[in-house]
Amino acid sequence: MSQTRLKDVLEPENPSERTEVTRIVIPPLLTIVGLTAVLYLGRDILMPMAVAILLTFALAPIVSFLRRRGVPKIIAVVFTVLMAFVALLVFGFLVASQISNLAQNIPTYQNNIIEKVRSLQEMGASGGVIERLTGAIERVGKELQAGTQSAVPEQKPLPVEVVTSQSPLDILFNIVVPLVSPFATAGLIVVVVIFMLVEREQLRDRFIRLVGAGDLHRTTEALQDAGKRVGRYLLMQLVINTTYAIPIALGLWLLGLPNALLWGLLTLVLRFVPYIGPAIGMILPMLLTVAATPGWAPLIWTAALFIVMELVSNNIMEPWLYGTRTGLSPLAVIVSAIFWAWLWGPLGLVLSTPLTVCLVVLGRHVRQFEFLDVMFGNEPVLEPPARVYQRLLAGDPDEAVDYAEQFLREAYLIDFYDKVGVPALLLGELDRARGVMTDSTRKQFATAALTMIGELEDIADEEEEENGENGNDKGSDPDDDDTPDLPDGEGRALLCIGGRGEIDDALAAMTGQVMAVQGATAGRLTHSVLEPKALGAVDLDGIDTVVLAYLNASSAAYARQAVRRLKRRKAKLRIGLLVPTLEGDRGAFTEDKTNADFVVTTIAQAVIRGFADDKPVPLKRGGARLSRRRPAKKLAKQDAA
């Protein structure tokens, strides 16, 4: 058995039984159009099947729970389905009884309606707004009627009598079928749900063999993901709707609204319908409040009750219970509601979110339908560095700052820069090196990056104060093994200078900001100060270390010249090179070739090496070429003597 291959398990052992299957590749757009047509034409059959499948997802955890307690499968399935449909029948009975009671009390509400109409008329009396609107509408109606009478000659209508002849069998059929059809559909759903729950394992195996035999892991993961997401969505939606409906029913009962239980139950059901359901659930009780209660105060309190519950549900309950369990973006919920309502009517509107969840799971696990996950999923489609780079490239640092603030809720500034900020700058430098970034775009990108760094100065100050209060050397995420702890920089003075361009200046600004967080005095200068004429004006008094930032790995020659100029100005100056593009292959960026004291690839390493107590590397004067000349000059002087 250990030598049995996966192919032998999935295919027949007899080669003669194997059938060569030719796979036809169908474009995804054509597939979507075909599936949409099938769903529309077969909606009478597919809608009950969809309801049955969703109920199977919802009831499967209960069946599994009973099975783990030793209940036989058939008994567990039948008991679960019967309890579910008994609950639905009880719910329907309560709603029907409440509606019957409401219908009996409607004639008693006439006086309240008449009084409210009179009050509105009194509000519009003496040339009020309502009276003027009514008069204007009457005048427009008279003008339209006069124009119609003058344009069309008066004709006497011809009496028409429609006589239909139906047999008793036709009459019985027209009466019985509409009554029996809902019960037949419900019975079909019950049978399908029982069958799916009983044959769940066999159906799963057949589905895997049909569509995913070549990749059992991916297919199994997709099925589990779809089941968990749909089941959790239905359960969480039921919990949220129940916690919403109970306060609504109690509040309406306290306000004296008749049939408060009815409106609570309807609210619970209608909230399964995205967007439209909550609005309908609020409008109906408000209309009844106008008819059933005297005065306008109950209407105001009813509206306030619904508004408060909507705010609590949308801002507290749903984010707490949902989180990212459905995997849908808000736009996906709206689009899916429109699509499924057009396709299957009101029932499609109710089923829109669970069905779209299944589509997103399909796109997440099937490469051909990946666009569904990109369009409707709630996970970011761009990596964090690419997302920040895109916003900076568009000259919009505000969204980049918003993302940085979200990132910094659970991390430190150094983590954001080394994991997101610096990679975003590298993307910009890559586009600049490829020639796809114009000078104006490069300056705009660099300016936006510096603006983002400036907006994060407040967070840097908070981290600096936190480091001072705690008295520790923590500057990175203590739970992250990739970023080391940063040392204390109290009493140290450093300069961070951009290497060759504006994007390097942004990298130097990030480095200087992190060093300041650690307590050091870190100045930040642009690449223009490295010019020979400008370098003389740079104040190096009290500066013990300079960090030069380069994003281009081919800038070793420029770095060598900058190091030599700085060391000529101050021999005891330590100079480090920050080059994030090296990634282990330093090439020409070595301490020996550039005469630098250290070469690092991350801001964290630059801080650690910059705060070190190492002695500066002396400048190599002249090199080997001058060393060969000196003996010759010395011999010439000896010959002259």
Phi and psi in degrees as a GROMACS rama.xvg file:
@    title "Ramachandran Plot"
@    xaxis  label "Phi"
@    yaxis  label "Psi"
@TYPE xy
-66.9755  -23.8048  SER-2
-91.5014  -0.0973748  GLN-3
-73.3789  126.93  THR-4
-86.5731  159.604  ARG-5
-62.3427  -34.1065  LEU-6
-64.25  -36.3739  LYS-7
-69.6581  -28.8959  ASP-8
-72.8222  -38.2  VAL-9
-87.2368  -18.0829  LEU-10
-117.498  158.949  GLU-11
-64.2969  148.994  PRO-12
-72.7971  -34.2934  GLU-13
-79.7944  118.688  ASN-14
-60.6337  -27.5466  PRO-15
-68.7098  -21.5548  SER-16
-84.6072  -9.84181  GLU-17
-77.8926  139.372  ARG-18
-118.956  128.276  THR-19
-74.0832  120.842  GLU-20
-105.35  126.263  VAL-21
-93.7301  115.59  THR-22
-85.836  129.141  ARG-23
-100.666  123.177  ILE-24
-87.7609  117.828  VAL-25
-108.014  132.116  ILE-26
-58.2997  142.252  PRO-27
-58.4824  -37.9319  PRO-28
-63.3174  -43.1717  LEU-29
-64.7723  -36.7863  LEU-30
-63.1666  -42.7218  THR-31
-64.4999  -43.5592  ILE-32
-61.6364  -43.5556  VAL-33
-64.1227  -43.5172  GLY-34
-65.2728  -37.5189  LEU-35
-63.2211  -42.2235  THR-36
-63.3876  -42.0432  ALA-37
-64.0951  -43.1555  VAL-38
-63.0487  -36.6476  LEU-39
-73.8787  -45.5705  TYR-40
-71.4767  -32.2802  LEU-41
-102.702  27.0359  GLY-42
-63.8612  -31.0548  ARG-43
-64.1634  -29.187  ASP-44
-96.2384  -38.063  ILE-45
-75.9696  -29.6137  LEU-46
-63.4089  -49.0058  MET-47
-60.7455  -35.6258  PRO-48
-64.532  -41.2483  MET-49
-63.8414  -41.7307  ALA-50
-62.5343  -41.4243  VAL-51
-64.4929  -41.0027  ALA-52
-64.942  -43.2268  ILE-53
-65.8331  -40.0081  LEU-54
-64.4798  -34.0869  LEU-55
-63.7389  -43.8029  THR-56
-59.2653  -39.9069  PHE-57
-73.8889  -35.6033  ALA-58
-90.8857  -14.8069  LEU-59
-58.715  -42.4098  ALA-60
-60.4965  -34.9359  PRO-61
-67.1813  -42.4817  ILE-62
-62.6294  -42.2389  VAL-63
-63.5213  -38.1472  SER-64
-62.1209  -45.7506  PHE-65
-66.4212  -36.5471  LEU-66
-63.9729  -38.0633  ARG-67
-68.2338  -19.6342  ARG-68
-90.5007  7.49545  ARG-69
91.488  8.00441  GLY-70
-78.3686  133.109  VAL-71
-58.241  152.841  PRO-72
-59.8577  -49.8529  LYS-73
-60.2637  -44.5933  ILE-74
-65.4312  -42.31  ILE-75
-62.872  -41.7111  ALA-76
-67.9546  -49.3194  VAL-77
-62.9358  -43.2826  VAL-78
-61.6976  -44.7069  PHE-79
-64.4618  -45.5285  THR-80
-66.1618  -42.9719  VAL-81
-63.4029  -42.0561  LEU-82
-63.3622  -38.7543  MET-83
-64.4333  -45.4525  ALA-84
-76.2892  -28.2502  PHE-85
-64.3576  -40.2865  VAL-86
-62.3171  -40.4299  ALA-87
-65.833  -40.0347  LEU-88
-65.5885  -41.6296  LEU-89
-62.2334  -41.9973  VAL-90
-61.2339  -46.7365  PHE-91
-63.0394  -37.5817  GLY-92
-64.211  -42.2279  PHE-93
-63.5368  -42.8595  LEU-94
-63.9577  -44.2966  VAL-95
-62.7741  -41.6912  ALA-96
-66.0279  -38.5825  SER-97
-67.8843  -37.6469  GLN-98
-66.3147  -40.0981  ILE-99
-62.0335  -43.1248  SER-100
-63.9241  -38.3064  ASN-101
-66.1945  -40.5195  LEU-102
-63.6081  -35.0508  ALA-103
-69.4251  -28.985  GLN-104
-92.5694  -4.64575  ASN-105
-60.2194  -42.31  ILE-106
-58.9298  -26.812  PRO-107
-74.9942  -10.4742  THR-108
-91.4922  2.13382  TYR-109
-64.2015  -40.6159  GLN-110
-62.0699  -42.0621  ASN-111
-63.0925  -39.7436  ASN-112
-65.5262  -42.2972  ILE-113
-63.6358  -42.8966  ILE-114
-62.4158  -40.4836  GLU-115
-68.5676  -36.6502  LYS-116
-64.9095  -41.5163  VAL-117
-64.1413  -39.0366  ARG-118
-64.4955  -37.4484  SER-119
-66.6299  -37.8669  LEU-120
-65.5411  -38.9178  GLN-121
-65.9058  -34.801  GLU-122
-64.9884  -29.5753  MET-123
-97.8554  8.24581  GLY-124
-69.8004  163.618  ALA-125
58.5414  50.9637  SER-126
72.5662  29.8638  GLY-127
-73.0571  -177.947  GLY-128
-64.7804  -45.4109  VAL-129
-64.2641  -40.5112  ILE-130
-65.3745  -40.9296  GLU-131
-67.0542  -39.9012  ARG-132
-63.8761  -41.7505  LEU-133
-63.3398  -43.9574  THR-134
-62.4275  -41.1289  GLY-135
-63.9105  -41.5477  ALA-136
-64.6909  -39.9222  ILE-137
-64.3047  -41.5954  GLU-138
-64.924  -41.5183  ARG-139
-63.2072  -40.2575  VAL-140
-63.576  -40.0315  GLY-141
-65.4467  -41.4447  LYS-142
-62.8334  -43.1407  GLU-143
-64.2598  -40.1103  LEU-144
-67.2261  -40.522  GLN-145
-64.6893  -41.561  ALA-146
-65.4574  -37.2106  GLY-147
-68.1393  -40.1863  THR-148
-68.0035  -34.9817  GLN-149
-74.6377  -28.3105  SER-150
-85.1426  -31.4146  ALA-151
-113.182  124.529  VAL-152
-66.0428  147.866  PRO-153
-70.5687  129.059  GLU-154
-126.393  141.92  GLN-155
-80.3339  131.207  LYS-156
-68.3024  144.351  PRO-157
-91.6693  130.19  LEU-158
-69.106  130.558  PRO-159
-124.098  133.402  VAL-160
-124.582  121.812  GLU-161
-97.0573  123.413  VAL-162
-116.858  120.479  VAL-163
-114.064  141.966  THR-164
-120.103  114.75  SER-165
-124.352  140.36  GLN-166
-78.1888  158.967  SER-167
-57.1264  -32.0157  PRO-168
-67.3357  -39.1509  LEU-169
-65.9223  -42.2999  ASP-170
-62.0235  -44.185  ILE-171
-63.1007  -39.6183  LEU-172
-64.6449  -42.8281  PHE-173
-66.5628  -25.7925  ASN-174
-88.4664  -42.3597  ILE-175
-75.8356  -41.1434  VAL-176
-60.4857  -48.3551  VAL-177
-60.6963  -29.7184  PRO-178
-78.0875  -38.2004  LEU-179
-81.6799  -27.597  VAL-180
-57.0503  -46.8513  SER-181
-61.1289  -38.7513  PRO-182
-69.3828  -35.3554  PHE-183
-65.7964  -41.5718  ALA-184
-63.8856  -42.7248  THR-185
-62.7302  -41.6809  ALA-186
-63.6248  -39.7621  GLY-187
-61.9428  -41.2165  LEU-188
-64.0214  -41.5244  ILE-189
-61.0897  -45.3791  VAL-190
-64.033  -42.9888  VAL-191
-66.3408  -39.8157  VAL-192
-64.248  -44.7178  VAL-193
-61.2671  -44.2281  ILE-194
-62.459  -44.3661  PHE-195
-66.0713  -37.5565  MET-196
-70.2439  -37.5982  LEU-197
-70.9724  -43.2681  VAL-198
-99.0329  28.9592  GLU-199
-61.995  -46.2871  ARG-200
-65.5104  -42.0261  GLU-201
-66.6199  -39.9459  GLN-202
-64.3934  -38.9229  LEU-203
-63.1578  -44.7051  ARG-204
-64.4528  -39.9165  ASP-205
-66.1146  -39.0997  ARG-206
-64.4202  -42.2023  PHE-207
-63.3066  -42.6327  ILE-208
-66.4949  -30.0622  ARG-209
-78.5961  -43.9096  LEU-210
-115.817  -16.832  VAL-211
-142.503  34.3991  GLY-212
-66.4532  -28.2047  ALA-213
-75.7192  -14.8271  GLY-214
-143.779  81.0024  ASP-215
-62.2461  -37.9798  LEU-216
-62.6369  -48.7323  HIS-217
-65.5914  -42.7037  ARG-218
-65.8538  -43.742  THR-219
-62.6747  -41.5831  THR-220
-63.3883  -39.0694  GLU-221
-64.5369  -44.446  ALA-222
-63.0732  -43.9003  LEU-223
-65.0796  -39.8053  GLN-224
-63.9059  -45.1222  ASP-225
-63.2278  -44.9206  ALA-226
-62.2328  -43.6236  GLY-227
-66.0155  -44.6418  LYS-228
-66.2805  -46.4601  ARG-229
-66.5992  -44.0587  VAL-230
-61.9498  -44.1032  GLY-231
-65.9913  -39.2894  ARG-232
-61.2541  -48.5872  TYR-233
-63.0478  -40.5178  LEU-234
-66.7582  -46.8027  LEU-235
-65.8852  -36.6786  MET-236
-64.6206  -39.3126  GLN-237
-64.6553  -41.6487  LEU-238
-63.8998  -45.4951  VAL-239
-64.7473  -45.1022  ILE-240
-63.4079  -36.9527  ASN-241
-67.8177  -45.2297  THR-242
-67.0119  -19.7237  THR-243
-83.7519  -41.2584  TYR-244
-74.2981  -35.031  ALA-245
-62.8304  -50.1331  ILE-246
-62.7363  -33.2534  PRO-247
-63.8978  -46.7681  ILE-248
-62.9396  -44.051  ALA-249
-64.1169  -42.0072  LEU-250
-64.2942  -42.9493  GLY-251
-66.5204  -33.7661  LEU-252
-66.8515  -41.094  TRP-253
-66.9848  -30.6616  LEU-254
-78.1608  -5.22311  LEU-255
83.6808  17.9276  GLY-256
-77.8836  131.751  LEU-257
-66.178  151.236  PRO-258
55.7192  47.0375  ASN-259
-62.5169  -33.8732  ALA-260
-62.3453  -38.3012  LEU-261
-60.1696  -46.1626  LEU-262
-70.5931  -31.5146  TRP-263
-66.0402  -43.349  GLY-264
-66.5333  -42.0615  LEU-265
-64.2448  -37.3889  LEU-266
-63.3858  -40.2107  THR-267
-60.3924  -42.0844  LEU-268
-76.4349  -43.3887  VAL-269
-66.6629  -24.6961  LEU-270
-72.424  -9.34117  ARG-271
-71.8898  -19.1729  PHE-272
-88.5502  118.555  VAL-273
-62.8377  134.59  PRO-274
66.8121  -54.9062  TYR-275
-74.4531  -39.8921  ILE-276
-57.6746  -51.2192  GLY-277
-59.5348  -35.9654  PRO-278
-65.8255  -43.4544  ALA-279
-64.9707  -41.6787  ILE-280
-62.555  -23.4783  GLY-281
-89.0448  -37.1273  MET-282
-69.1866  -41.3737  ILE-283
-60.3514  -50.3767  LEU-284
-62.4734  -32.9085  PRO-285
-66.8678  -38.4046  MET-286
-64.9857  -40.3388  LEU-287
-66.483  -33.5835  LEU-288
-62.4892  -39.3021  THR-289
-62.3581  -38.6952  VAL-290
-83.8769  -31.4675  ALA-291
-98.3079  -16.8799  ALA-292
-121.827  144.655  THR-293
-78.848  148.929  PRO-294
78.1994  176.809  GLY-295
-104.935  -8.99731  TRP-296
-62.6267  -44.5341  ALA-297
-58.9709  -34.5884  PRO-298
-63.9355  -42.1148  LEU-299
-65.2508  -43.0662  ILE-300
-66.5334  -35.7424  TRP-301
-65.1347  -44.8262  THR-302
-62.0552  -41.6005  ALA-303
-63.8133  -37.5913  ALA-304
-61.9341  -45.9502  LEU-305
-67.3365  -38.9201  PHE-306
-64.6445  -43.8925  ILE-307
-62.9674  -43.7813  VAL-308
-66.5631  -35.0523  MET-309
-64.2063  -42.6899  GLU-310
-63.6019  -43.3671  LEU-311
-65.0475  -43.6451  VAL-312
-67.3297  -44.4458  SER-313
-74.4432  -31.9912  ASN-314
-103.702  -14.4388  ASN-315
-122.044  -58.5974  ILE-316
-67.84  -50.8738  MET-317
-65.0138  -47.5135  GLU-318
-61.6235  -33.0183  PRO-319
-72.7094  -44.6376  TRP-320
-87.5329  -36.7071  LEU-321
-77.3839  -59.9056  TYR-322
61.4295  -124.925  GLY-323
-112.878  30.1065  THR-324
-69.9426  -36.6767  ARG-325
-78.219  -30.9204  THR-326
76.7635  16.2485  GLY-327
-107.934  144.076  LEU-328
-84.1546  159.257  SER-329
-57.6958  -37.4589  PRO-330
-63.6086  -37.3568  LEU-331
-63.8637  -36.9217  ALA-332
-64.0784  -41.4073  VAL-333
-67.4776  -49.0683  ILE-334
-63.2161  -42.1984  VAL-335
-65.2568  -36.4344  SER-336
-63.1051  -42.6387  ALA-337
-65.6252  -44.4726  ILE-338
-65.239  -51.1844  PHE-339
-72.1293  -28.2103  TRP-340
-67.579  -38.5157  ALA-341
-67.2171  -35.3503  TRP-342
-78.8005  -46.6261  LEU-343
-123.654  9.44961  TRP-344
74.7854  -152.269  GLY-345
-58.4809  -38.3537  PRO-346
-65.2765  -37.718  LEU-347
-63.059  -34.141  GLY-348
-64.2033  -39.2413  LEU-349
-67.4262  -39.4907  VAL-350
-87.3375  0.966625  LEU-351
-60.3749  -47.5241  SER-352
-67.2959  -49.2095  THR-353
-60.0719  -39.236  PRO-354
-67.0757  -38.097  LEU-355
-69.001  -32.3219  THR-356
-59.1342  -42.8954  VAL-357
-63.0813  -38.0414  CYS-358
-66.0147  -39.6943  LEU-359
-65.6569  -39.7747  VAL-360
-62.964  -39.1004  VAL-361
-60.2438  -45.0973  LEU-362
-67.8894  -25.9649  GLY-363
-76.8088  -25.7528  ARG-364
-115.281  -12.0494  HIS-365
-116.053  120.062  VAL-366
-61.1926  -37.7333  ARG-367
-63.4532  -24.8962  GLN-368
-111.924  28.1072  PHE-369
-63.1359  -27.6723  GLU-370
-62.4063  -25.9841  PHE-371
-65.5465  -41.0257  LEU-372
-68.0235  -37.8476  ASP-373
-66.4559  -40.6271  VAL-374
-76.8997  -40.851  MET-375
-111.273  -13.7928  PHE-376
-73.8314  162.244  GLY-377
-101.327  1.12943  ASN-378
-83.2049  145.246  GLU-379
-60.2439  134.767  PRO-380
-89.2074  -13.3733  VAL-381
-112.831  142.047  LEU-382
-65.2331  152.492  GLU-383
-52.3082  -45.2921  PRO-384
-61.5489  -41.3607  PRO-385
-66.3462  -35.3884  ALA-386
-65.7925  -45.3106  ARG-387
-66.5865  -41.2624  VAL-388
-61.9897  -40.6586  TYR-389
-63.1976  -41.1794  GLN-390
-70.0506  -38.8349  ARG-391
-68.0792  -37.9315  LEU-392
-64.808  -33.2608  LEU-393
-79.6859  0.50612  ALA-394
72.6133  28.1024  GLY-395
-123.25  81.2354  ASP-396
-74.2096  -12.9656  PRO-397
-63.3223  -45.1465  ASP-398
-67.1938  -34.1771  GLU-399
-63.2486  -38.9417  ALA-400
-66.4805  -40.3521  VAL-401
-60.2252  -44.425  ASP-402
-65.311  -40.3193  TYR-403
-61.3425  -40.8607  ALA-404
-65.2839  -37.6355  GLU-405
-64.2687  -41.6115  GLN-406
-64.5127  -38.43  PHE-407
-78.8879  -2.5213  LEU-408
-67.5686  -26.663  ARG-409
-124.614  12.1559  GLU-410
-149.353  174.993  ALA-411
-99.7517  168.245  TYR-412
-61.0119  -39.2247  LEU-413
-62.3489  -35.3395  ILE-414
-67.2086  -40.8523  ASP-415
-65.0857  -43.1532  PHE-416
-67.3445  -47.5809  TYR-417
-71.0525  -29.0404  ASP-418
-98.5228  -24.3986  LYS-419
-125.637  -53.4529  VAL-420
-63.1773  -51.6606  GLY-421
-65.0188  -45.0284  VAL-422
-58.3366  -33.6329  PRO-423
-65.2525  -41.6712  ALA-424
-64.2026  -35.6558  LEU-425
-64.7625  -37.1208  LEU-426
-62.6155  -41.0945  LEU-427
-64.663  -42.8477  GLY-428
-64.2866  -36.0459  GLU-429
-63.9833  -44.3576  LEU-430
-65.0065  -37.2189  ASP-431
-64.7032  -42.1705  ARG-432
-67.3699  -31.0377  ALA-433
-78.151  -9.01863  ARG-434
84.1477  11.5044  GLY-435
-92.5979  -1.42215  VAL-436
-113.84  119.529  MET-437
-73.8601  169.208  THR-438
-62.4085  -42.2443  ASP-439
-66.1801  -39.2457  SER-440
-66.4198  -39.3172  THR-441
-62.84  -44.0374  ARG-442
-65.4861  -39.2317  LYS-443
-63.9365  -42.7757  GLN-444
-62.6456  -46.0343  PHE-445
-65.0561  -40.2741  ALA-446
-63.3074  -41.7877  THR-447
-64.5068  -38.1629  ALA-448
-64.8531  -42.9247  ALA-449
-65.9324  -35.308  LEU-450
-63.9676  -43.2538  THR-451
-59.9499  -43.3312  MET-452
-63.4234  -40.0378  ILE-453
-64.7321  -36.7705  GLY-454
-68.0335  -24.8238  GLU-455
-86.8888  5.57529  LEU-456
-64.5498  -35.1554  GLU-457
-63.4466  -41.9896  ASP-458
-65.0534  -37.3958  ILE-459
-62.508  -40.9144  ALA-460
-64.1015  -39.9881  ASP-461
-63.1469  -41.9287  GLU-462
-66.2226  -36.5457  GLU-463
-64.9044  -41.7951  GLU-464
-65.4639  -39.2011  GLU-465
-63.4989  -41.3054  GLU-466
-63.5814  -38.7753  ASN-467
-68.4904  -37.1689  GLY-468
-72.4343  -40.8227  GLU-469
-76.762  -23.5603  ASN-470
65.8435  27.7974  GLY-471
-116.696  177.668  ASN-472
-104.487  21.2257  ASP-473
-79.5584  125.617  LYS-474
-134.24  -2.48439  GLY-475
-126.426  176.456  SER-476
-67.7856  117.098  ASP-477
-66.411  -20.5426  PRO-478
-89.5339  -2.86698  ASP-479
-101.479  117.594  ASP-480
-78.1256  -17.0246  ASP-481
-74.6103  -29.9741  ASP-482
-106.559  119.624  THR-483
-74.3851  162.478  PRO-484
-68.9397  140.814  ASP-485
-95.1165  141.724  LEU-486
-77.8397  169.486  PRO-487
-79.8483  132.058  ASP-488
-106.97  19.8005  GLY-489
-60.4792  130.566  GLU-490
87.1832  -0.317675  GLY-491
-102.506  145.852  ARG-492
-123.57  124.942  ALA-493
-134.972  163.75  LEU-494
-125.809  135.108  LEU-495
-115.751  120.604  CYS-496
-125.527  136.132  ILE-497
-69.2162  147.435  GLY-498
-79.8374  -64.4645  GLY-499
-125.726  -25.9815  ARG-500
-146.295  -175.236  GLY-501
-65.1939  -33.8009  GLU-502
-68.5907  -36.8973  ILE-503
-62.3279  -33.3452  ASP-504
-62.2171  -38.1098  ASP-505
-64.5766  -40.536  ALA-506
-63.1181  -40.9117  LEU-507
-64.5814  -37.5769  ALA-508
-64.7274  -40.5227  ALA-509
-60.7545  -44.5556  MET-510
-63.3788  -44.9672  THR-511
-63.5956  -35.997  GLY-512
-65.8542  -41.5229  GLN-513
-65.8866  -40.2676  VAL-514
-63.4155  -36.9577  MET-515
-66.662  -34.9695  ALA-516
-59.3727  -36.3705  VAL-517
-81.9874  7.23101  GLN-518
97.6017  0.425029  GLY-519
-85.6303  159.664  ALA-520
-92.2629  103.745  THR-521
-119.613  111.454  ALA-522
-84.3843  155.418  GLY-523
-129.642  119.437  ARG-524
-123.849  156.733  LEU-525
-88.0204  169.668  THR-526
-65.7188  -19.342  HIS-527
-65.7907  -21.2888  SER-528
-75.2298  -11.4151  VAL-529
-82.543  -6.48729  LEU-530
-64.5262  145.101  GLU-531
-54.7267  -39.1039  PRO-532
-73.2907  -33.3814  LYS-533
-85.3317  -23.527  ALA-534
-65.9379  -28.8551  LEU-535
-66.7252  -22.472  GLY-536
-86.5911  -5.49483  ALA-537
-76.5419  127.642  VAL-538
-83.6357  112.19  ASP-539
-104.971  8.82481  LEU-540
-67.4431  127.954  ASP-541
82.2503  -5.95871  GLY-542
-87.4288  125.309  ILE-543
-106.001  -17.6243  ASP-544
-144.056  140.064  THR-545
-124.52  133.048  VAL-546
-112.59  120.43  VAL-547
-99.2797  129.627  LEU-548
-106.658  125.258  ALA-549
-131.599  128.72  TYR-550
-97.0627  -13.7509  LEU-551
-101.493  120.993  ASN-552
-70.2339  -12.8231  ALA-553
-93.2572  17.2172  SER-554
-99.633  23.2112  SER-555
-62.6224  -37.9019  ALA-556
-64.6886  -42.565  ALA-557
-64.7191  -38.6434  TYR-558
-64.2937  -40.6156  ALA-559
-61.3946  -43.7732  ARG-560
-64.8995  -41.8305  GLN-561
-64.1369  -39.8424  ALA-562
-63.277  -44.0059  VAL-563
-64.6968  -40.9491  ARG-564
-64.714  -41.0637  ARG-565
-68.906  -42.4841  LEU-566
-69.7938  -28.0983  LYS-567
-67.7089  -33.6812  ARG-568
-72.4815  -36.1597  ARG-569
-146.565  107.089  LYS-570
-66.6295  -30.9396  ALA-571
-88.4312  16.4916  LYS-572
-87.3171  129.853  LEU-573
-88.8351  132.726  ARG-574
-127.854  126.533  ILE-575
-117.087  153.282  GLY-576
-115.28  124.651  LEU-577
-104.428  110.443  LEU-578
-131.11  91.5576  VAL-579
-66.0261  -17.1421  PRO-580
-81.4647  -5.76633  THR-581
-69.3337  -50.0586  LEU-582
52.8218  47.9248  GLU-583
95.5594  -29.3367  GLY-584
-100.924  95.2313  ASP-585
-77.039  -25.1984  ARG-586
59.4392  -122.229  GLY-587
-81.587  -9.06525  ALA-588
-87.4303  71.7161  PHE-589
-120.88  157.848  THR-590
-60.3322  -35.4426  GLU-591
-71.0145  -41.9206  ASP-592
-79.5506  -28.5965  LYS-593
-101.597  -9.17524  THR-594
66.3321  18.7604  ASN-595
-81.7639  157.242  ALA-596
-78.7409  -29.7634  ASP-597
-158.43  153.246  PHE-598
-129.165  123.716  VAL-599
-130.085  167.048  VAL-600
-118  -8.48582  THR-601
-130.974  159.588  THR-602
-66.4941  -37.0059  ILE-603
-60.3033  -43.6754  ALA-604
-65.6617  -36.6374  GLN-605
-63.1755  -38.171  ALA-606
-67.051  -44.4766  VAL-607
-64.098  -48.3062  ILE-608
-71.6414  -32.5102  ARG-609
-68.7607  -30.155  GLY-610
-89.7589  1.11346  PHE-611
-72.3024  159.385  ALA-612
-96.5175  23.1374  ASP-613
-67.6342  150.675  ASP-614
-79.2559  148.713  LYS-615
-69.0288  147.214  PRO-616
-78.0672  127.212  VAL-617
-67.2944  149.278  PRO-618
-72.5222  131.384  LEU-619
-78.8538  111.467  LYS-620
-90.497  124.767  ARG-621
82.9738  -40.7495  GLY-622
79.938  -170.333  GLY-623
-68.1652  -28.7511  ALA-624
-64.725  -45.0002  ARG-625
-69.7841  -32.3761  LEU-626
-66.1418  -27.1059  SER-627
-78.9908  -25.6672  ARG-628
-78.906  -32.99  ARG-629
-60.3536  -45.1722  ARG-630
-60.656  -36.1949  PRO-631
-64.5646  -42.9196  ALA-632
-65.0427  -38.3489  LYS-633
-64.6714  -41.1906  LYS-634
-65.7854  -36.0437  LEU-635
-64.0362  -40.2619  ALA-636
-65.9087  -38.0215  LYS-637
-65.9306  -39.114  GLN-638
-65.0817  -38.4692  ASP-639
-65.8418  -35.0018  ALA-640
